[in-house]
Amino acid sequence: MEKAIHIREPWSDRVSIAVIYIFLSIILLCVAYPLIYIVSSSFSSSAAVTSGRVWLFPVEPTWYGYQAVFQYPQIWTGYLNSIIYTVLGSIISVALTIMMAYPLSRKTFMSRKVLMWALLFAMLFSGGLIPYYLVIKSLHLLDTRWAMILPGALNIFSIIVAKTFFQSSIPNDLYEAAQLDGCNDTKFLTRIVLPLSKPVIAVLLLWAAVSNWNSYFNALIFLNSENLYPLQLVLREILVLNNVSTNSITLSPEQLKQFEDMKTLLKYSVIVIASIPVLILYPFIQKYFVKGVMVGSIKE
């Protein structure tokens, strides 16, 4: 019976692995602790939060922060608006990105180099905020939902990633074989390219969804009606401007007094609620994320 050969790992490798684990543990702690602290603070009493007694686990656990959030109608209006902007904006963004990236990936498209240089130039040099605002105004998009969806629908970096993915993953021989079978570009894109491009589509969808969900600058300069405000703009009023209106909340006098003491607690609860959609979305497309980014990030 042959004995198993045991190769001893050199001390230098052991030290390197230990240093890497320690470094990664520190990074994990730096990333995870703020999240844990925010969640713990949202479930703690306002007195414990304001006195600084919360540092890891909830102190004097309570649901008061979330009860106040549920009774603040502007948050739910912002929540609904953000869902509309995120869903509609992400679908339009991914569709436009694919329709732009696919012809750029085909060698038979004669103007692809000129168009690619034009896109790179537009990515590096922008016209500035005032021309940007005037364009949106001339298109009559001010104070409309489309002002939150259309201006950021086409991201040039996403086009480059999708174009590179199509070039590296869809062989030209497959396109020629489909042409011989009578398949035109539209059928080839919808029936062959898209089913084989799930990783990069998942990555584009995640990027667009996170960007639309966290977007508030366009709302700040393009929207005037509060009923169109996304959740991030409502959060800005609560977190940065410390502006929490109690006029629209149905609370008893005792609850109103508690509400004044709970503004800090309310901030942490709102942060948790605003982060839930992205945390729910990420696990479903996480398996495509690494593959899509690694393949699509290879440049010509």
C-alpha positions as CSV (number, residue, x, y, z in Angstrom):
1,M,0.0,0.0,0.0
2,E,1.5,3.3,-1.1
3,K,1.9,6.0,1.5
4,A,0.4,9.4,0.7
5,I,3.1,11.9,0.0
6,H,2.7,14.9,2.3
7,I,4.4,18.1,1.0
8,R,5.1,20.6,3.7
9,E,4.1,24.1,3.0
10,P,7.1,26.5,3.2
11,W,7.0,29.0,6.1
12,S,7.1,31.9,3.7
13,D,3.8,30.7,2.1
14,R,2.2,30.2,5.5
15,V,3.2,33.7,6.6
16,S,1.8,35.2,3.3
17,I,-1.5,33.4,3.7
18,A,-1.8,34.5,7.3
19,V,-1.1,38.1,6.4
20,I,-3.7,37.9,3.6
21,Y,-6.3,36.5,5.9
22,I,-5.6,39.2,8.5
23,F,-5.8,41.9,5.8
24,L,-9.1,40.5,4.4
25,S,-10.5,40.2,8.0
26,I,-9.8,43.9,8.6
27,I,-11.4,44.9,5.3
28,L,-14.5,42.7,6.2
29,L,-14.7,44.3,9.6
30,C,-14.5,47.8,8.1
31,V,-17.3,47.0,5.6
32,A,-19.5,45.0,7.9
33,Y,-19.4,47.1,11.1
34,P,-21.1,50.2,9.8
35,L,-23.9,48.0,8.4
36,I,-24.3,46.1,11.7
37,Y,-24.2,49.4,13.6
38,I,-27.0,51.0,11.5
39,V,-29.2,47.9,11.8
40,S,-28.6,47.7,15.5
41,S,-29.3,51.4,16.0
42,S,-32.5,51.1,14.0
43,F,-33.8,48.5,16.5
44,S,-32.6,50.3,19.6
45,S,-34.4,53.0,21.7
46,S,-33.8,56.6,20.8
47,A,-32.3,57.2,24.3
48,A,-29.7,54.5,23.8
49,V,-28.8,55.8,20.3
50,T,-28.5,59.4,21.3
51,S,-26.4,58.5,24.4
52,G,-24.0,56.4,22.4
53,R,-24.7,53.1,24.1
54,V,-25.2,51.2,20.9
55,W,-22.0,49.9,19.4
56,L,-22.7,46.3,18.2
57,F,-26.1,44.8,19.3
58,P,-29.4,46.6,19.8
59,V,-29.9,48.2,23.2
60,E,-33.5,48.3,24.6
61,P,-34.9,46.8,21.4
62,T,-37.9,48.5,20.0
63,W,-39.8,48.9,16.7
64,Y,-40.6,52.7,17.2
65,G,-38.2,53.8,14.4
66,Y,-39.9,51.5,11.8
67,Q,-43.4,52.5,13.1
68,A,-42.6,56.1,12.5
69,V,-41.3,55.3,9.0
70,F,-44.4,53.4,8.2
71,Q,-46.5,56.4,9.2
72,Y,-44.5,59.0,7.2
73,P,-46.3,59.1,3.8
74,Q,-43.6,61.0,1.9
75,I,-41.3,58.1,2.3
76,W,-43.8,55.7,0.7
77,T,-44.4,58.1,-2.2
78,G,-40.6,58.3,-2.7
79,Y,-40.4,54.6,-2.4
80,L,-43.0,54.1,-5.1
81,N,-41.3,56.7,-7.4
82,S,-37.9,55.1,-6.9
83,I,-39.3,51.6,-7.8
84,I,-40.9,53.1,-11.0
85,Y,-37.6,54.9,-11.9
86,T,-35.5,51.9,-11.2
87,V,-37.6,49.3,-13.0
88,L,-38.5,51.4,-16.1
89,G,-35.1,53.0,-16.2
90,S,-33.2,49.7,-15.9
91,I,-35.2,48.0,-18.7
92,I,-34.8,51.0,-21.0
93,S,-31.1,51.3,-20.2
94,V,-30.3,47.6,-20.8
95,A,-32.3,47.6,-24.0
96,L,-30.5,50.7,-25.4
97,T,-27.1,49.4,-24.3
98,I,-27.6,46.1,-26.1
99,M,-29.0,47.7,-29.2
100,M,-25.9,50.0,-29.3
101,A,-23.3,47.4,-28.3
102,Y,-24.4,44.7,-30.7
103,P,-23.7,46.6,-34.0
104,L,-20.5,47.9,-32.6
105,S,-19.3,44.3,-32.0
106,R,-19.9,43.2,-35.6
107,K,-17.0,43.6,-38.0
108,T,-19.4,44.0,-40.9
109,F,-20.6,47.4,-39.4
110,M,-18.4,49.8,-41.4
111,S,-18.8,52.9,-39.1
112,R,-18.2,51.1,-35.8
113,K,-14.7,52.6,-35.3
114,V,-15.8,56.2,-35.9
115,L,-18.9,55.7,-33.7
116,M,-16.7,54.1,-31.0
117,W,-14.3,57.1,-31.0
118,A,-17.3,59.5,-30.8
119,L,-18.6,57.6,-27.8
120,L,-15.2,57.6,-26.1
121,F,-14.9,61.4,-26.7
122,A,-18.4,61.9,-25.2
123,M,-17.5,59.8,-22.2
124,L,-14.3,61.8,-21.5
125,F,-15.6,65.3,-22.3
126,S,-19.1,66.5,-21.3
127,G,-20.8,69.8,-22.1
128,G,-21.3,70.7,-18.4
129,L,-24.3,71.1,-16.1
130,I,-25.9,74.2,-17.8
131,P,-26.0,72.8,-21.3
132,Y,-27.2,69.5,-19.8
133,Y,-30.1,71.4,-18.1
134,L,-30.9,73.4,-21.2
135,V,-31.2,70.2,-23.3
136,I,-33.6,68.7,-20.8
137,K,-35.6,71.9,-20.7
138,S,-35.8,72.1,-24.5
139,L,-37.1,68.5,-24.6
140,H,-39.9,69.5,-22.2
141,L,-38.8,66.9,-19.7
142,L,-38.5,69.2,-16.6
143,D,-40.6,68.1,-13.7
144,T,-41.6,64.9,-15.4
145,R,-40.8,61.2,-14.6
146,W,-38.9,61.0,-17.9
147,A,-36.3,63.5,-16.5
148,M,-35.3,60.7,-14.1
149,I,-35.3,57.9,-16.7
150,L,-34.0,59.1,-20.1
151,P,-31.0,61.3,-19.4
152,G,-29.0,58.4,-17.8
153,A,-30.4,55.6,-19.9
154,L,-27.3,55.2,-22.1
155,N,-24.0,54.6,-20.2
156,I,-21.0,54.5,-22.5
157,F,-18.9,52.3,-20.1
158,S,-21.7,49.7,-20.1
159,I,-21.7,49.8,-23.9
160,I,-18.0,49.1,-24.0
161,V,-18.4,46.1,-21.6
162,A,-21.4,44.7,-23.5
163,K,-19.6,45.2,-26.9
164,T,-16.5,43.4,-25.6
165,F,-18.6,40.6,-24.2
166,F,-20.3,40.1,-27.6
167,Q,-17.0,40.1,-29.4
168,S,-15.3,37.6,-27.1
169,S,-18.3,35.3,-26.5
170,I,-20.2,35.2,-29.7
171,P,-18.0,33.7,-32.5
172,N,-18.2,35.1,-36.0
173,D,-18.7,31.5,-37.3
174,L,-22.0,31.3,-35.4
175,Y,-23.2,34.5,-37.1
176,E,-22.2,33.2,-40.6
177,A,-23.9,29.8,-40.0
178,A,-27.1,31.7,-38.9
179,Q,-26.9,33.8,-42.0
180,L,-26.7,30.7,-44.2
181,D,-29.9,29.4,-42.5
182,G,-31.7,32.7,-43.4
183,C,-31.3,34.5,-40.1
184,N,-31.1,38.2,-40.2
185,D,-29.4,40.5,-37.6
186,T,-32.6,41.0,-35.5
187,K,-33.3,37.3,-35.2
188,F,-29.7,36.5,-34.5
189,L,-29.6,39.1,-31.7
190,T,-32.9,38.0,-30.1
191,R,-32.7,34.2,-30.6
192,I,-29.0,33.5,-30.3
193,V,-27.0,36.4,-28.8
194,L,-29.3,37.3,-25.9
195,P,-29.8,33.8,-24.6
196,L,-26.0,33.3,-24.6
197,S,-25.4,36.7,-22.9
198,K,-27.2,36.2,-19.6
199,P,-24.0,37.1,-17.5
200,V,-23.4,40.5,-19.1
201,I,-27.2,41.3,-19.1
202,A,-27.3,40.5,-15.4
203,V,-24.3,42.8,-14.8
204,L,-25.8,45.6,-16.9
205,L,-29.1,45.2,-15.1
206,L,-27.5,45.4,-11.7
207,W,-25.4,48.5,-12.6
208,A,-28.5,50.2,-14.0
209,A,-30.7,49.3,-11.1
210,V,-28.2,50.4,-8.4
211,S,-27.5,53.6,-10.3
212,N,-31.2,54.5,-10.8
213,W,-32.1,53.5,-7.2
214,N,-29.3,55.7,-5.7
215,S,-29.8,58.6,-8.1
216,Y,-30.9,61.9,-6.6
217,F,-28.9,64.6,-8.4
218,N,-31.1,64.6,-11.5
219,A,-34.2,64.8,-9.2
220,L,-32.5,67.7,-7.4
221,I,-32.1,69.9,-10.5
222,F,-35.0,68.6,-12.7
223,L,-37.9,68.0,-10.3
224,N,-40.0,70.6,-8.5
225,S,-43.1,68.5,-7.5
226,E,-42.6,66.7,-4.2
227,N,-44.9,63.9,-5.5
228,L,-42.3,63.0,-8.1
229,Y,-39.4,62.9,-5.6
230,P,-37.5,59.6,-5.5
231,L,-36.7,58.0,-2.1
232,Q,-33.1,59.3,-2.1
233,L,-34.2,62.9,-2.3
234,V,-36.6,62.3,0.7
235,L,-33.7,60.7,2.5
236,R,-31.6,63.8,1.8
237,E,-34.2,66.0,3.5
238,I,-34.2,63.7,6.5
239,L,-30.5,62.8,6.8
240,V,-28.7,66.0,5.5
241,L,-31.3,68.8,6.1
242,N,-32.8,67.2,9.2
243,N,-36.2,68.1,7.8
244,V,-38.9,65.8,9.1
245,S,-42.4,67.1,8.8
246,T,-44.9,65.8,11.4
247,N,-47.9,67.6,9.9
248,S,-48.9,64.6,7.8
249,I,-48.4,62.0,10.4
250,T,-51.3,60.8,12.5
251,L,-49.8,60.5,15.9
252,S,-51.1,61.2,19.4
253,P,-49.6,64.1,21.5
254,E,-47.5,61.6,23.4
255,Q,-46.3,60.0,20.2
256,L,-45.5,63.4,18.8
257,K,-43.3,64.1,21.7
258,Q,-41.6,60.8,21.3
259,F,-41.2,61.5,17.6
260,E,-39.1,64.6,18.3
261,D,-36.8,62.4,20.3
262,M,-36.7,59.8,17.6
263,K,-35.4,61.8,14.6
264,T,-32.0,60.1,15.0
265,L,-33.6,56.7,15.3
266,L,-35.7,57.5,12.2
267,K,-32.6,58.1,10.1
268,Y,-31.2,54.7,10.8
269,S,-34.5,53.0,10.1
270,V,-34.9,54.8,6.8
271,I,-31.4,53.8,5.7
272,V,-32.2,50.1,6.4
273,I,-35.5,50.3,4.5
274,A,-33.8,52.1,1.5
275,S,-31.1,49.4,1.3
276,I,-33.5,46.4,1.3
277,P,-34.3,46.4,-2.5
278,V,-30.6,46.3,-3.6
279,L,-29.8,43.7,-0.9
280,I,-32.7,41.5,-2.2
281,L,-31.7,42.0,-5.9
282,Y,-28.0,41.2,-5.6
283,P,-28.1,37.5,-4.5
284,F,-30.3,36.5,-7.5
285,I,-27.7,37.8,-10.1
286,Q,-24.5,37.4,-8.0
287,K,-23.7,34.1,-9.8
288,Y,-23.5,36.0,-13.1
289,F,-21.7,39.0,-11.7
290,V,-18.1,37.8,-11.7
291,K,-18.3,36.0,-15.0
292,G,-20.0,39.0,-16.8
293,V,-17.6,41.6,-15.4
294,M,-14.4,39.5,-16.1
295,V,-15.3,38.6,-19.7
296,G,-16.7,42.1,-20.5
297,S,-13.8,44.0,-18.9
298,I,-11.3,42.7,-21.5
299,K,-10.6,45.5,-23.8
300,E,-9.4,45.3,-27.4
